[in-house]
Amino acid sequence: MRTMLQTALSGGYAVGYFEAWDQYSLEAVLEAAEESQSPVILGIGGVMMNPQWFDGGGLAGLAAVGRTIAERAGVPVAFLLNEVQTLAQVQLGLRFGFNAVMLDTSELLLEENIAVTRQVAEAAHACGADAEGTLDALPDASGVINPAGIALTNPKQALRYVTETGVDALSVAIGNVHALTGGEAKVNLAHLARLHQAVEVPLVIHGGSGFPASAVPRAIELGVAKFNVGTVLKQRFLEGIRTALAGLSARANVQEVVGSRKAGDILSVAAACLKDEVKRRMLLYGSAGKG
């Protein structure tokens, strides 16, 4: 991932991490990348997963499927385990073949955050993998957002954090919002410029679903090399399912419409909607044609 993001910085574009949750969504993201000839970051996240299921075999199964899909890619691919909740999950992810990892340390105080993230980076680098870090919790649109309480990443703390942890990329808070299902976040590009001046590693925007499209080119100029996109992909997938079900006959062959991978498979219809959204964003980020 580190090389991919550095290449993006040099080329004036950004790469999307399009968070998947099963084989259909993982395959759709890769298909979008190959059709767009774009580098891409495949992966799964830990925040929305049932912890018991995730730790009880879910992580291992998704890792095996994702790694198999990534290995057959015809474009540059990184495989990210995103925002997991424990060091044990990070260590398992590295063992299962992820070549980039991120532990969600956003709720920790600075000193503890640095100490824990250093462990993540050291573990990743020992495996030839990369580590992403974060300092601040983003507001979550699934709850009530208090504009006065939105934290912006402190540039001096960011410099110290990157220097002392050794992370390969830094997630920043500039007004971006997690899980936004409608509208756009109010982002502070002037603050992003200060962060870009403070640190040399590629910057990452989480909450990419609600990041203003009009702000993307300037954000890339200011050091953003990666956008994380998740919520809008599930929205498109669900829209595809609803559309497919609306036109489904009561006498439809269940073997054809569930899991067949044929034209009438409702999950394939949903995956096609997801793929269209990923391709649109690859054009927006400027990565289309760079693979």
Secondary structure, DSSP 8 states (H G I E B T S, - for coil): -HHHHHHHHHHT--EEEE-B-SHHHHHHHHHHHHHHT--EEEEEESSSS-HHHIIIIIHHHHHHHHHHHHHT-SS-EEEEEEEES-HHHHHHHHHHT-SEEEE--TTS-HHHHHHHHHHHHHHHHHTT-EEEEE-S---BTTS---GGG-----HHHHHHHHHHH--SEEE--SS--BT--SS-----HHHHHHHHHH--S-EEES-GGGS-GGGHHHHHHTTEEEEEE-HHHHHHHHHHHHHHHHT--TT--HHHHSS--STT-HHHHHHHHHHHHHHHHHHHHT-TT--
